Amino acid sequence: MSKRQRAIDSQPPPRDVEILLAELSAIRTEMINEAGRCRALLDEIHPNYRESARNLLHYLVLRRRDLRPLQQRLSTLGLSSLGRAESCVLATVDAVLDTLHRLDDAPGPLQPREKGMVQFVQGAELLARHTDCLLGPATPGRGVRIMVTMPTEAAHDYSLVHTLLQHGMDCMRINCVRDDADLWLRMIEHLRRAEQALGRSCRVMMDLGGPKLRTGRLEAGPAVLRVRPRKDVYGRVIAPARLWLREASATGMPPSAADGVLPVPAEWLTRLRRGNRVQCIDARGRRRHMTIVDVTAQGCWAEMGRTAYIIPGTRLRAPRPQGGKGWHEAVVDDLPRAERPINLQRGDLLTVTAATVPGRPASYDSAGSILTPAMIGCTVPEIFADLRAGESIWFDDGKIGGVIEEVEEEQVRVRITHARPGGEKLRSDKGINLPDSQLALGALTAKDLDDLRFVSRHADVVGLSFANSAADVEQLQRHLEALAGRQPAVVLKIETRRGFENLPAMLLTAMQAPCCGVMIARGDLAVECGFERLAEVQEEILWICEAAHVPVIWATQVLESLAKEGMPSRAEITDAAMGHRAECVMLNKGPHVMTALQLLDGILRRMQTHQAKKRAMLRALRLAHFLPQGP
């Protein structure tokens, strides 16, 4: 067979090309019409985002249909299957149409270039420009930024902030739910000082708390401190418990992590010396002792090698200093009363109430029958008017789930349907999610509006928690404008089902400002959408935001086991690597956050040589050279 004949045989049937041309041309026409229909909306978009907003509208039109059959037929012809069209939708469609016209026996005119159409290279450039605007310049050698949530210690420890910045932190996150304006200001001052010292820049993002639904307080249990050393699997002590002994009148946290705090009289505390053995009889009548290992002006550190239960009134005896005979004694002052968690099992009944009285476990009669079901409060009781029987309710990041059986004016009764075997403990200040309910809650609380005065003066970026609608975004924009002065960029935190479903409309509203972003807040989002759907939901958010050229922050539980416990899981390493498809990855606070930061930095540097968004980067593989030698 001649070369000419083979070329003729390889040509696709003309009819197939005509059908593809007609189908793709119809999609293109719909895209142009949609942009024309939304002209008034596009006129409201900030010039920085006008081309991006048009590209987003094109992408939404493209994704209104099932493209899989079309993709298969295009791939068969060796053409682009539109699978990476997000950043330049119309240019990708036009490129395929041009090729199809050339394959057609009777080619028609090529498509006229649309005014303002985003070209292939331009899409990536727009996203890079918007990312620089929101998150600042990238760290050399790593395109994806790293955001780190500040612990309270960052307000007191300059070296912590300095070291985080030195090891690659690109953005400081302050959660307005925690701490207060004085502490926030100290954190920011430490950052600005570290920037000067290191010659690096770092953005400040402050998250507003939003209308987060949480469980109310619980009845307090007995005031008892259980002190336990760490043991191995054989019960042998591998690390003693560390106790902080301080003056009874003192307040605040220990200078570092402690297994317990003992408030004691100041006069007795000043007599302690390093090496003293302090004796006591604990609440069970067991004789115990602790060794003083460090003495400071604020208090003393002690170590205890055996388990003890210490209560207010426990007597402590220490030898008199300077070789004196006998002992000097002290009595442990008031200890905090630990809350009594509610243990819930499948089938249990739980009352969620608007009352401010402390929650409590269920009560039983002598025969074991329930007298009153367990009860716990809700921090936002206004929601009860929006709840309906049959809707689902989840607690503590999805650890406990139930169905609302009965709704009253100031309480709802919930039947527990999801808990681990043996039950799950519900504590105070745990999140409540209502994915089936249409809640009439605004995105900004009274506290948010008060915090916004500080945020507008000191932050580069403000996070809108529980953003659910375009109206929520408009509300924040109005308040920022009313405050005048500098205008921080807005990041939409997507953490509810409604927020996910309304993302395109919220983006088009946020794009009326010169700079904006999106955070995938995967903790609440997983509960709201279902854990099994989280992977596809976060993919869709990434696609929509790439089409809008809006940077994405990949957040919640990234390397959490490493940050909190010093050892990551295999799944967390994979998850952190997947975060490279966003423009920023967020780490939460923890005692090992520095290690997590360094590991994440290395992962992101390596991943950028393998993948950019949905496109594989085909760098040379060493593995490809290892082939068995022939005989």
C-alpha positions in Angstrom: 0.0 0.0 0.0 1.4 3.4 -1.0 2.0 6.2 1.5 -0.8 8.3 -0.2 -3.3 5.4 0.1 -2.4 5.0 3.8 -3.0 8.7 4.4 -6.4 8.6 2.7 -7.4 5.5 4.8 -6.4 7.2 8.0 -8.7 10.2 7.4 -11.8 10.2 9.6 -15.2 9.7 7.9 -16.5 13.1 6.7 -19.8 12.6 8.4 -18.1 12.2 11.8 -16.2 15.4 11.4 -19.4 17.3 10.4 -21.2 16.1 13.5 -18.4 17.1 15.7 -18.2 20.5 14.0 -21.9 21.1 14.5 -21.9 20.0 18.1 -18.8 22.0 19.1 -20.0 25.1 17.1 -23.3 25.0 19.0 -21.4 25.0 22.3 -19.3 27.9 21.2 -22.4 29.9 20.2 -23.9 29.3 23.6 -20.8 30.5 25.3 -20.8 33.8 23.3 -24.5 34.3 23.9 -24.1 33.7 27.7 -21.3 36.3 27.9 -23.6 38.7 26.0 -26.5 38.0 28.2 -24.4 38.7 31.3 -22.9 41.9 29.9 -24.3 44.1 32.7 -22.8 41.7 35.3 -19.5 41.7 33.5 -19.5 45.5 33.6 -19.5 45.3 37.4 -16.4 43.2 37.5 -13.1 44.9 38.4 -10.8 45.4 35.3 -8.3 43.0 36.9 -10.8 40.2 36.5 -13.0 41.1 33.5 -11.4 38.6 31.1 -11.4 36.0 33.9 -15.1 36.5 34.6 -15.9 36.0 30.9 -13.8 32.8 30.9 -15.6 31.6 33.9 -19.0 32.1 32.2 -17.6 30.2 29.1 -16.5 27.3 31.4 -19.9 27.1 33.1 -21.6 26.8 29.7 -19.1 24.1 28.7 -19.8 22.1 31.9 -23.6 22.2 31.7 -23.6 19.0 29.6 -22.0 15.6 29.8 -18.9 16.0 27.6 -17.7 12.4 27.9 -19.0 11.1 24.5 -17.7 14.2 22.8 -14.3 13.8 24.5 -14.0 10.2 23.4 -14.7 11.1 19.7 -12.2 14.0 19.8 -9.5 11.8 21.3 -10.1 9.2 18.6 -9.1 11.8 16.1 -6.0 12.7 18.0 -7.5 16.1 19.0 -7.7 17.9 22.4 -10.5 16.4 24.4 -11.1 19.7 26.3 -9.9 18.1 29.5 -7.6 20.9 30.4 -9.6 23.9 29.1 -10.2 25.6 32.4 -7.9 28.6 32.1 -8.6 29.4 28.4 -11.9 27.8 27.5 -12.9 29.6 24.3 -9.3 29.5 22.9 -9.3 25.7 23.4 -12.7 25.2 21.7 -11.6 27.4 18.8 -8.3 25.5 18.4 -10.3 22.2 18.1 -12.8 23.8 15.7 -10.0 25.1 13.5 -8.5 21.6 13.2 -12.0 20.1 12.5 -12.6 22.6 9.7 -9.3 21.6 8.1 -10.3 17.9 8.3 -13.6 18.6 6.7 -13.9 18.0 3.0 -15.7 21.3 2.5 -14.1 23.6 5.2 -16.1 26.6 6.3 -14.7 29.8 7.6 -12.6 29.7 10.7 -14.1 31.1 13.9 -13.5 34.9 14.3 -11.5 35.7 17.3 -13.6 37.1 20.1 -12.7 40.4 21.8 -11.2 39.8 25.3 -10.8 36.0 24.7 -8.2 34.5 27.1 -5.4 32.9 25.1 -3.5 29.7 26.1 -0.5 31.3 27.8 -2.5 34.2 29.1 -4.7 32.0 31.4 -1.7 30.8 33.4 -0.3 34.4 33.5 -3.6 35.8 34.9 -3.7 33.2 37.6 -0.1 33.9 38.5 -0.8 37.6 38.6 -3.8 37.2 40.8 -2.0 34.9 43.2 0.9 37.4 43.6 -1.7 40.1 44.4 -3.4 37.9 47.0 -0.6 36.0 48.6 2.5 37.9 47.7 5.6 36.7 45.7 6.4 33.0 45.8 9.3 31.6 47.7 12.2 30.9 45.3 12.1 27.4 44.1 8.5 26.8 45.2 5.5 28.2 43.4 2.8 27.1 45.9 2.6 29.3 49.0 2.5 28.0 52.6 0.1 29.5 55.1 0.6 28.8 58.8 -2.0 29.3 61.6 -0.7 31.1 64.6 -0.9 29.7 68.1 -1.3 32.0 71.1 2.5 31.5 71.7 3.3 33.5 68.6 2.1 36.7 70.5 4.7 36.0 73.2 7.6 34.3 71.3 9.2 36.4 68.6 11.6 33.5 67.8 8.7 31.3 66.8 7.5 33.7 64.2 11.0 34.4 63.0 11.8 30.7 62.5 8.5 30.0 60.7 9.3 32.9 58.3 12.8 31.7 57.9 11.8 28.2 56.9 9.3 29.2 54.3 6.0 30.6 55.7 4.5 32.9 53.0 1.3 33.8 54.8 0.5 34.2 58.5 -3.1 33.1 59.4 -4.8 34.5 62.5 -8.1 32.9 63.6 -10.3 35.6 65.1 -12.2 32.9 67.0 -9.1 32.6 69.2 -7.2 35.2 71.3 -8.0 38.9 71.2 -6.9 42.2 69.4 -3.9 42.7 71.8 -2.5 39.3 71.0 -3.2 39.6 67.3 -1.3 42.9 67.2 1.7 41.3 68.9 1.7 38.5 66.4 1.7 40.9 63.5 4.4 43.1 65.1 6.6 40.0 65.5 6.0 39.2 61.8 6.9 42.7 60.7 10.1 42.6 62.8 11.0 39.2 61.3 10.4 40.5 57.8 12.9 43.3 58.4 15.4 40.9 59.9 15.2 38.3 57.1 14.5 40.5 54.1 11.3 38.5 53.3 7.7 39.5 52.9 4.7 37.7 54.3 1.0 38.4 54.0 -1.4 38.4 57.0 -4.7 36.7 56.6 -7.3 37.0 59.4 -10.3 34.7 59.4 -13.6 36.0 60.8 -15.3 33.6 63.1 -18.7 33.7 61.3 -21.9 32.0 62.6 -20.2 28.8 63.6 -22.7 26.5 65.3 -21.1 24.9 68.4 -22.2 22.9 71.4 -22.7 24.8 74.7 -21.0 24.3 78.0 -21.4 21.1 80.0 -21.8 20.4 83.7 -18.4 20.4 85.5 -17.2 17.1 86.9 -15.1 16.8 90.1 -12.0 18.9 90.5 -9.3 16.3 90.1 -6.1 16.3 88.2 -5.0 12.9 86.9 -1.2 12.8 86.4 0.1 10.0 84.2 3.6 9.3 83.0 4.1 7.9 79.5 4.5 4.1 79.4 5.5 1.5 76.7 3.4 -1.5 75.8 4.8 -3.4 78.7 3.7 -0.7 81.2 7.2 0.6 81.8 7.7 4.3 82.3 9.4 5.9 79.3 8.8 9.5 80.2 7.7 11.0 83.6 4.8 13.4 83.8 5.7 17.1 83.9 4.0 19.3 86.4 4.1 23.1 86.6 3.9 24.4 90.2 2.9 28.1 90.3 1.5 30.6 92.8 -2.2 30.1 93.6 -2.9 33.7 92.6 -1.1 33.5 89.2 -2.9 33.1 85.9 -2.0 32.1 82.4 -0.6 29.1 80.7 2.7 27.3 81.7 5.8 28.4 79.8 5.8 25.1 77.8 3.7 22.0 77.5 2.7 20.5 80.9 0.7 17.4 82.0 -0.8 19.5 84.8 -0.7 22.7 86.8 -0.6 22.8 90.6 -1.5 26.1 92.3 0.3 26.4 95.7 1.1 29.1 98.2 3.8 31.6 97.1 5.8 31.3 100.3 6.0 27.5 100.1 6.9 27.7 96.4 9.9 30.0 97.0 11.5 27.4 99.4 11.7 24.7 96.7 15.1 23.8 95.3 16.2 21.7 92.4 16.4 18.1 93.4 13.8 18.3 96.2 11.5 15.3 96.6 8.0 16.5 97.3 5.7 13.9 98.9 1.9 13.7 98.9 -1.0 11.3 99.5 -3.3 11.3 96.5 -7.1 11.0 96.4 -6.9 7.2 96.4 -4.7 7.2 99.5 -1.6 6.3 97.5 1.8 7.7 98.6 3.4 9.5 95.7 6.4 11.8 95.2 7.6 14.3 92.6 11.1 15.6 92.0 11.8 19.3 91.4 13.8 19.5 88.2 13.9 23.3 87.6 13.2 26.5 89.5 12.3 29.7 87.8 11.0 33.1 89.0 7.5 32.2 87.7 7.3 28.7 89.2 8.9 25.3 89.4 8.9 22.2 87.1 8.4 18.8 88.7 8.4 15.3 87.4 6.4 12.4 88.6 7.0 8.8 87.6 3.8 7.2 88.9 0.1 7.9 88.2 -1.6 10.1 90.8 -5.0 11.7 91.4 -4.6 15.1 93.0 -7.5 17.2 94.3 -7.8 20.6 96.1 -6.6 20.2 99.6 -4.0 17.6 98.8 -1.0 18.1 101.2 2.4 18.5 99.7 5.5 18.0 101.9 9.0 19.2 101.0 12.2 19.0 103.0 13.3 22.3 104.7 16.0 24.1 102.8 19.7 24.4 103.9 19.7 21.1 105.8 16.9 22.1 108.2 15.1 19.3 110.0 11.5 18.4 109.3 9.3 19.4 106.4 7.4 22.4 105.3 3.9 21.7 103.9 1.5 23.3 101.5 -2.1 22.6 100.4 -3.0 22.4 96.7 -5.4 25.3 95.9 -8.5 25.1 93.7 -8.1 23.1 90.5 -10.2 23.5 87.3 -13.2 21.3 87.2 -13.2 19.2 84.1 -16.4 19.0 82.1 -18.5 15.8 82.1 -18.7 14.7 78.5 -21.8 13.0 77.2 -21.3 9.5 75.9 -23.7 8.9 73.0 -24.4 5.6 71.3 -26.6 4.7 68.3 -30.2 4.8 69.2 -29.7 7.3 72.1 -31.9 10.4 72.3 -30.2 13.8 72.6 -32.0 17.1 73.3 -30.3 20.2 71.7 -31.6 23.3 73.5 -31.4 27.1 73.4 -31.2 27.2 77.2 -28.0 28.5 78.7 -27.9 25.9 81.4 -25.0 23.5 81.3 -25.5 20.3 79.3 -25.5 17.0 81.1 -25.5 13.2 80.4 -28.8 11.2 80.5 -30.1 10.2 83.9 -31.3 6.7 84.8 -33.4 5.0 87.5 -32.4 2.1 89.6 -33.5 -0.3 86.9 -31.4 1.3 84.2 -34.3 3.0 82.4 -33.8 6.6 81.1 -35.4 9.2 83.2 -34.3 12.2 81.2 -32.3 12.1 77.9 -28.9 13.7 77.5 -29.0 17.5 76.9 -26.7 20.0 75.4 -27.0 23.7 74.3 -26.4 25.3 71.0 -24.5 28.6 70.6 -26.8 30.0 67.9 -30.3 29.1 69.0 -31.9 31.2 66.2 -31.5 28.2 63.9 -34.3 26.3 65.6 -36.9 28.2 63.5 -35.2 26.8 60.3 -35.0 23.1 61.3 -37.5 20.4 60.3 -38.0 16.9 61.4 -36.2 14.3 59.3 -33.2 16.5 58.7 -29.7 15.3 59.6 -27.5 16.8 62.2 -23.8 16.2 62.9 -21.5 17.0 65.8 -17.7 17.3 66.3 -16.6 17.1 62.6 -18.9 14.2 61.8 -17.9 11.9 64.7 -21.5 11.8 65.9 -24.5 12.0 63.6 -28.3 11.9 64.1 -31.7 12.7 62.7 -34.0 15.4 64.1 -37.2 13.7 65.3 -39.0 16.6 66.9 -38.7 20.4 66.7 -40.0 22.8 69.4 -39.6 26.5 69.8 -36.4 26.3 72.0 -35.2 22.7 71.5 -35.0 19.8 69.1 -34.8 16.1 69.9 -32.2 14.1 68.0 -32.0 10.3 67.5 -28.3 9.3 67.3 -27.7 7.2 64.2 -23.9 7.4 63.8 -21.3 6.8 66.6 -18.5 4.3 67.0 -19.3 1.0 68.8 -19.2 1.7 72.5 -20.2 5.3 72.0 -18.6 8.6 71.3 -18.0 11.4 73.8 -19.6 14.8 73.0 -17.9 17.8 74.6 -18.5 21.5 74.7 -17.4 23.9 71.9 -17.7 21.2 69.2 -19.0 22.0 65.8 -22.6 21.4 64.7 -23.5 20.9 61.1 -26.9 20.8 59.5 -26.4 19.9 55.8 -30.1 19.4 55.0 -31.3 22.6 56.6 -31.8 26.0 54.9 -30.5 28.3 57.6 -31.4 32.0 57.5 -28.1 33.1 59.0 -26.0 36.0 57.8 -22.3 35.4 57.2 -21.3 38.2 59.7 -22.0 38.1 63.4 -21.8 41.1 65.8 -18.4 39.9 66.9 -17.2 39.7 63.3 -18.2 43.3 62.7 -16.3 44.4 65.8 -13.3 42.4 64.7 -13.5 43.8 61.2 -12.3 47.2 62.5 -9.0 45.7 63.5 -8.8 43.4 60.5 -9.3 46.3 58.0 -6.4 48.2 59.6 -3.8 45.4 60.0 -4.6 42.4 57.7 -3.8 42.0 54.0 -6.5 39.4 53.5 -9.8 38.7 55.4 -11.4 35.2 55.4 -15.2 35.2 55.1 -16.2 32.1 57.1 -19.3 30.1 56.1 -19.7 32.1 52.9 -23.0 30.8 51.5 -24.3 33.3 48.9 -23.5 36.3 46.8 -25.4 38.4 49.4 -22.9 37.3 52.1 -20.0 38.6 49.9 -21.8 41.9 49.2 -22.4 42.4 52.9 -18.7 42.0 53.7 -17.7 44.3 50.9 -20.2 47.0 52.1 -18.8 46.9 55.6 -15.2 47.1 54.4 -16.1 50.1 52.2 -17.8 51.8 55.2 -14.6 51.4 57.3 -12.7 53.2 54.5 -8.9 53.1 54.7 -7.0 50.2 53.3 -9.1 47.4 51.8 -7.9 43.8 52.5 -8.6 41.2 49.9 -11.5 38.8 50.5 -11.1 35.0 50.6 -14.3 33.0 50.4 -14.1 30.0 52.8 -16.2 27.2 51.3 -17.3 25.0 54.1 -21.0 24.3 53.6 -23.0 22.6 50.9 -24.8 25.9 50.1 -21.4 27.7 49.7 -20.2 25.0 47.3 -23.4 25.2 45.2 -23.3 29.0 45.1 -19.6 29.3 44.4 -19.8 30.7 40.8 -22.2 33.5 41.9 -20.0 34.3 44.9 -16.9 34.4 42.7 -18.5 36.8 40.3 -19.4 39.1 43.2 -15.9 38.8 44.8 -14.4 39.6 41.4 -15.8 43.1 41.7 -12.8 43.9 43.9 -9.3 44.0 42.6 -8.2 40.9 44.5 -9.9 37.8 45.9 -9.4 34.1 46.6 -11.1 30.9 47.8 -10.3 28.5 50.7 -11.4 24.9 50.6 -12.2 24.5 54.3 -12.4 20.7 54.1 -13.3 20.0 57.7 -16.9 21.3 57.8 -17.2 20.8 54.0 -16.6 17.0 54.4 -19.4 16.8 57.0 -21.8 19.0 54.9 -21.3 17.2 51.6 -20.4 13.7 52.9 -16.9 12.3 53.4 -17.3 10.1 50.4 -18.0 13.1 48.2 -15.2 15.4 49.5 -12.6 14.3 46.8 -14.9 15.2 43.9 -16.2 18.4 45.6 -12.7 19.8 46.1 -11.8 18.9 42.5 -14.8 20.9 41.2 -13.8 23.8 43.4 -10.3 23.7 41.9 -11.7 23.6 38.3 -14.1 26.5 38.8 -11.5 28.7 40.4 -8.9 27.9 37.7 -11.5 29.0 35.1 -11.9 32.2 37.1 -8.1 32.6 37.5 -8.8 32.9 41.3 -6.1 31.4 43.7 -7.2 28.6 46.0 -6.0 27.8 49.5 -6.0 24.0 50.3 -6.8 23.9 54.0 -7.8 21.7 57.1 -5.8 18.8 58.6 -2.8 19.1 56.2 -0.1 17.0 57.9 -2.1 17.3 61.1 -0.7 14.2 62.8 2.8 15.5 62.1 2.0 19.0 63.4 0.3 17.7 66.6 2.0 14.4 67.3 5.3 14.5 65.4 4.6 11.7 63.0 2.6 11.9 59.7 0.4 9.2 58.2 1.0 7.9 54.7 -2.4 9.3 53.7 -1.4 12.7 54.9 1.7 12.8 52.8 -0.3 12.0 49.7 -2.9 14.6 50.7 -0.2 17.2 51.1 1.2 16.3 47.7 -2.3 16.7 46.1 -2.4 20.2 47.7 0.2 21.3 45.0 -2.8 21.8 42.6 -3.8 24.8 44.7 -1.9 28.0 44.9 -1.5 27.8 48.7 -1.5 25.1 51.3 -2.4 25.8 54.9 -0.9 24.2 58.0 -2.7 24.4 61.4 -0.9 25.0 64.6 0.7 22.3 66.7 3.8 21.6 68.8 5.6 20.2 65.7 4.4 22.7 63.2 8.0 23.6 62.3 8.8 20.0 61.2 5.5 20.0 59.2 6.5 23.2 57.5 9.8 21.9 56.4 8.4 18.6 55.2 5.6 20.4 53.3 8.1 22.7 51.7 10.1 19.8 50.3 7.0 18.0 49.1 5.7 21.0 47.2 9.1 21.7 45.6 9.3 18.1 44.3 5.7 18.0 43.1 6.0 21.1 41.0 8.4 19.2 38.7 5.7 16.5 38.2 2.4 18.3 37.8 0.8 21.7 37.2 -2.9 21.8 37.9 -4.4 18.9 35.8 -1.4 18.6 33.5 1.3 16.1 34.0 4.8 17.5 33.7 7.0 15.0 31.8 10.4 15.6 33.3 13.1 13.0 32.6 12.6 9.9 34.8 15.7 8.1 36.1 13.5 5.0 36.3 13.2 5.0 32.5 16.9 4.2 32.1 16.8 1.0 34.1 16.2 -1.7 31.6 17.5 -5.3 31.6 20.5 -5.8 29.3 20.0 -8.1 26.3 21.8 -11.4 25.9 
